[in-house]
């Protein structure tokens, strides 16, 4: 089998994704202070992206070194499940951010912890089900004409995944619109209390509160929208070049997630600096900030 440069790039991307997210998973797992709901959701996102990176590496290895239809189904199932878990974890983080602002007084309670575990169970339950579908028989190996732009997924399965992704994007957009409204209202109240209505304080606080959701939504949409739309419109006769050209940006979302959600977090930065300076078991004494600040 001739080596496809696109597959090489995907494999390299998978290696970088795995390394990045492995750092996040290890830091959250081995730091006792990171047991708050916010960090559990970030850990879920990092775990999903780590599995996605491993899936890209395994897919390359099995395609070129151990070609097998059964193994192909397993690797595709792993990729479908991990990317689904990644997108669903992003939705769970958005819901958590919204509730941390909407119910700020009751956010640090047992109810929040319970809600977080429920969201995690739903996220990974749905992701595992999606990942098992190709393995359990919903594939196009027996009927090539039913294949989608991503073999061996069927056209109907990819349409379902693309439609689900668009629904998640729409839900996140609605939630972030509500978050921006709450941030603007809070900034206005603070400005009134501090007599800064006529100053630039209100404007800068508002811009900062709106900039973060814009970056998050813009990154997710720019990475996944091309592939979602192509999954709805393309079929088995579509050129493979278009599949690679839309799938590669989608994988970059898993590459950027650690930067947006983990490495920008001040508490995680403190732990990483502590590890780099030689501390073996860092456990900084701090109280987690609200998810809306991350």
C-alpha angles and dihedrals in degrees: 000000000000114000111253113214090213090058090050091053091048090050092050090048090050091053093052091044091051094050094047096048094040088062091052093047093049093047094050094042096049098040111084091199090064097076097105118116091251093059093043089059092046088050090051090052092048092048092051092049091046090055089047090054092048089048092055091051093047092047091055093046095048095043094053104027108025107023110192134144092220092052090045089057091051095050093045089048090052092050093047092048096045096046089047090051090049094054092042090050089054089054091048091051090050091051090049091050092050093049092046088060099035093047099027095150095054100033095101096062141104089261090065091051091050091048090050093053090048091052090048092051092048092046096051094036092056092043094051090049091052091047093050095051096082091045093050094054110282094120138104100237091112094041112035092182089067093057122120127216086281111059129240091023114097121237092247092051093050090047088054091050093046093048090049090051092051089049090052091049091051092049092049091048091053092047094048091049087056090046091053090051092052092046092050091048092049092047090050092050092049091048091052093049092050094041092241098127093117095042132082093255094090093048095048093048091049093048091050091050092050097041095065096054089045092054092046095048093040092052094048094045096046091049101044108024096076092052093043093051093044090049089057096045104033130079140186092287093057116110115267088227090071091051093053092043092056098035096054095060088048090059090051088068088069087048093054099040095080090051094049101039107024116021092048090056110102095214092052089046089055092052093047091050089048091052092047090052092055105265109146103200110020116193107163116198103242140124116238116252123232115284088240088069094055 
